[in-house]
Amino acid sequence: MKRNKKWCRNLLIGIIACYAIFTIINQQRTLNQYTQNSQELASQIQEQKEIKEELAKKKDDVNSKEFIEDSAREKLDMYLPNEKVYLDKGM
C-alpha cells in the first residue's frame, strides 16, 4: 500500500513538473513574440517621426517665395517679366 502511494505521489509530481515546463516554454515564446512586435513598432515610430520632420520642413519651404517661383516655372511654365528663357532643343 505504501509503495502504491509513493508511486502515485511521484506520478503526480512528474505531471506537475511537465505542466510547469510546458507553461514556461509557452510563456517564453509569447514573450519573445511581444518583444519582436515591440521592436517592429519602435522602428515604425522612428520612420514616421522622420517622415513628419521632412513634411514639416517641406511645409516651411512651401510658403517661401523661391518655392512658389520654382513651382510656377516647372509646373505652369510661368516666368517673371523680362526673364529670358533658353530652351535646349538638342536633347
N, C-alpha and C positions, 0 to 999 in steps of 0.2 A: 504494500500500500504506500509506504514512504517512497519507494522507488517510482511509483506511478505519479505521485505528487511532484517529485523532483523533476521528472521528465516533462510534465505539463507546465511547470514553472519555467523551465529552460526554453520550451517551445514558445511560451508567451513572451519571454524576454527577447527571443530571436525575432519574433513577429514585430514587436515594438521597435527593435533596433532597425529592421528592414524598413519599416514605415518612416522612421526618423531620417534615415539616409535618403530615401526616396523624396521626402519633403524638402530636405536641404538641397538636393540636386535641382529640384524644380524651382525652388526659390532663387538659386544662383543663376539659373537660366533666365528667369524673369528679370532679375536684377541686371544681368548683362544686356538684355534687350532694352530695358529702360535707359541704361547708360548710353547705349548706341543711339537711341532715339534722341536723347538729350543732346548729344554731340552734334547730330544732324541738325537739330533745331537751332542750336547755337550758331552753327555755320550759316544757316539760312538767315538768322537775325543779323549776322555780320554783313552778309551780302545785301540785305535790304537797307541797312544803315548806309552802306557805301552808295547804293542807288539813290537814297534820299539826299545824301550830300551832293551828288552830281546834279540832281534835279534842282536843289536849292541854288547851286552855283549857276545853272542854266537859267533859272528864274531871274536871278540878278542880272545876267547878261542880256536877257530878252528886252529889258527896259532901257538898255544903253543905245545911244544914237548910232554907234558903229554897227551893232547887230541889225538894227532896223534898216540902215542903208545897205548892208550886205544882202539882207533878205530881199529887199526890193530889187537889187541888181540881179540876183541869181534866179529868183522865182518869177518876178514880174517884168523883167527886162526894162526896169526903170533906171534912169540915170539923172544925175544932177544937171542943172542948166550949165551950159558952157563946158561940159565934160566931154572929152574926146574918147571915143571907144574904138579900139582897134580889134578887128576880128582876124584871126589867122585861118584862112581857108585851106591851107596846105595840109592840114591834119585830117 
